[in-house]
Amino acid sequence: MDLQNELMKRTAMFNTYWQQYLQIKKPATLYEAARHLPFAGGKRIRPFLTTVACESVSGDAQKALPFAAGLELMHNFTLVHDDIMDHSMLRRNLPTVHVKFGEPAAILSGDLLFAKSFEAILGTSVDFSMFKQLQQDFIDCVIAICEGQQLDIEFEQRKTVPEQEYLDMISKKTGALFELSSKGGGLIGGGNPQEVAALQTYGMALGLAFQIWDDYLDMSSTATTLGKDIGNDIRNGKKTLIAVHCLSHATGKEKRLLDDIFGNRSASEHDVTKVYDLFRELGSVEYAQQRALHYVNQAKDAITVLKPSDAKELLHQLIDYIIQREK
Amino acid sequence: MDLQNELMKRTAMFNTYWQQYLQIKKPATLYEAARHLPFAGGKRIRPFLTTVACESVSGDAQKALPFAAGLELMHNFTLVHDDIMDHSMLRRNLPTVHVKFGEPAAILSGDLLFAKSFEAILGTSVDFSMFKQLQQDFIDCVIAICEGQQLDIEFEQRKTVPEQEYLDMISKKTGALFELSSKGGGLIGGGNPQEVAALQTYGMALGLAFQIWDDYLDMSSTATTLGKDIGNDIRNGKKTLIAVHCLSHATGKEKRLLDDIFGNRSASEHDVTKVYDLFRELGSVEYAQQRALHYVNQAKDAITVLKPSDAKELLHQLIDYIIQREK
């Protein structure tokens, strides 16, 4: 199985499927705002994971599509609302929803996508007992994402954050959705408890690796000038794993440098570069890379219990894809 | 049956019940923001309606509590988000959630209440087929509320709005939730199709009467100075039924007065009073009162098919309560 080929094929299938939840109705502005992000592209890694996890326990991928659609609708809703909170201007190379349609329509269209996500999962062909588990897991996942986003915002105001708290935050903000994408596929596919638990562990580890690798990619750029995002993250005091490591290992002069510049919104380009350099000097960038690889191995270990299959091979390839991709 | 007594009794029972969905967890700020409005009081008319509608078809009110909790959680979520969009500073005599906790926590706590509303309805003891209908109705109701809020916002930018479009807007923004509160109680109580349809019609008519009476109360004040809200509504060009009627009946000088002042954010107190007076002179205030009474009668007619019971008597009293209450 070739991952890139499978990703393309399944993304096309998924995109055709979930459009039924994104029809234009009136008032048109509300629906255009709701369609903006879903139609702006995206790799659909989470729906991909759900259908492949379903197949990895000998399930039919078609049966997992409604739940996958629910997860992707919910993912898009959280992005629309997060972009308002984070004052983000661009996503997927397009203006964010609140920039293009105004904040009221952005809040409402996020709410609409959230409502539609429950309509999607209601279409899953399972018995009531299984449905209840899927919907409760889905609700717990949304709540975890809300908690994670709140923590992420609060962390920006704090001087330091212990690594364990950082991991708790990303396990909620990013990990929970990967975890349920994988576990949900296993449940719908009829996996036994051991298989479902393995897929759940795999999904969470994959999500953590994904998020930490994201942070690592941002900071491992070899460009001679810093990207705008990196500068902003340093000026906003964004607590990535790299920053968390650096803050806890800096002493003396380094500590004073961080005190002065990290989280200082009016820091100069020159000062920001000093912090960027310190991230490397203290081994924080390399540390993040190693932690991402740790979760990659955890994900690989988790699925050793699955029977050999094309789907299992795709799950393996997906792990490597996560840490090979460029942003 | 005494309505006030029943309202108090059932509100107390309901408040005890739905607190299970409002427990404090971490991060505390998120949960405190989510609890702010639910614990700020409120008459709980919608949950009251759900339990009474359930009893009116010989159902057990206890069985309707989870769905009633879902509706009230959802109602509170829409209020939190609406207050952000409308820049409202006060609700139930307290600072709004975004004023007290900041906008990010307000958006997130609304999302959290929305997620919890689905957890609540998942607890309804019905078979899968009935559950699917209840959840789909619930989703359609949220979507209607989002559409209604978007229309309400868009109306402020328009010079005139036909009465039919105004009615469509409030049937979504306010009517849909009353409709489902009543219909849902009937479904859970095991009502036959004719009874459920009657309760549905009753709920919508009650909701329309409620909203139009609200507009009427605002404008029928006999105080010599205008309240701040009335002045703001006139300056913002808010399309209440009174404004809609007045805009479509004004001619000549009256029309020019409205053109100049209605929707003019810098209009003087003196000018605003002229519009307020015009609302009465053209019979728009009286018209709104009559339309509210029309829906009151529609609600009364709808439930003639229900068997006589204490609950039916309460549904009758609730209609009169809606148009007797002071704000």
Chai-1 contact restraints between the chains, C-beta under 6 A:
chainA,res_idxA,chainB,res_idxB,connection_type,confidence,min_distance_angstrom,max_distance_angstrom,comment,restraint_id
A,P27,B,Q150,contact,1.0,0.0,6.0,A-B,restraint_1
A,P27,B,L151,contact,1.0,0.0,6.0,A-B,restraint_2
A,L30,B,Q150,contact,1.0,0.0,6.0,A-B,restraint_3
A,H81,B,I107,contact,1.0,0.0,6.0,A-B,restraint_4
A,M85,B,P104,contact,1.0,0.0,6.0,A-B,restraint_5
A,P104,B,M85,contact,1.0,0.0,6.0,A-B,restraint_6
A,P104,B,I153,contact,1.0,0.0,6.0,A-B,restraint_7
A,I107,B,H81,contact,1.0,0.0,6.0,A-B,restraint_8
A,L108,B,C146,contact,1.0,0.0,6.0,A-B,restraint_9
A,L108,B,Q150,contact,1.0,0.0,6.0,A-B,restraint_10
A,D111,B,C146,contact,1.0,0.0,6.0,A-B,restraint_11
A,L112,B,C146,contact,1.0,0.0,6.0,A-B,restraint_12
A,A115,B,I139,contact,1.0,0.0,6.0,A-B,restraint_13
A,A115,B,V142,contact,1.0,0.0,6.0,A-B,restraint_14
A,A115,B,I143,contact,1.0,0.0,6.0,A-B,restraint_15
A,F118,B,F118,contact,1.0,0.0,6.0,A-B,restraint_16
A,F118,B,I139,contact,1.0,0.0,6.0,A-B,restraint_17
A,E119,B,I139,contact,1.0,0.0,6.0,A-B,restraint_18
A,L122,B,Q135,contact,1.0,0.0,6.0,A-B,restraint_19
A,F128,B,F128,contact,1.0,0.0,6.0,A-B,restraint_20
A,Q135,B,L122,contact,1.0,0.0,6.0,A-B,restraint_21
A,I139,B,A115,contact,1.0,0.0,6.0,A-B,restraint_22
A,I139,B,F118,contact,1.0,0.0,6.0,A-B,restraint_23
A,I139,B,E119,contact,1.0,0.0,6.0,A-B,restraint_24
A,V142,B,A115,contact,1.0,0.0,6.0,A-B,restraint_25
A,I143,B,A115,contact,1.0,0.0,6.0,A-B,restraint_26
A,C146,B,L108,contact,1.0,0.0,6.0,A-B,restraint_27
A,C146,B,D111,contact,1.0,0.0,6.0,A-B,restraint_28
A,C146,B,L112,contact,1.0,0.0,6.0,A-B,restraint_29
A,Q150,B,P27,contact,1.0,0.0,6.0,A-B,restraint_30
A,Q150,B,L30,contact,1.0,0.0,6.0,A-B,restraint_31
A,Q150,B,L108,contact,1.0,0.0,6.0,A-B,restraint_32
A,L151,B,P27,contact,1.0,0.0,6.0,A-B,restraint_33
A,I153,B,P104,contact,1.0,0.0,6.0,A-B,restraint_34
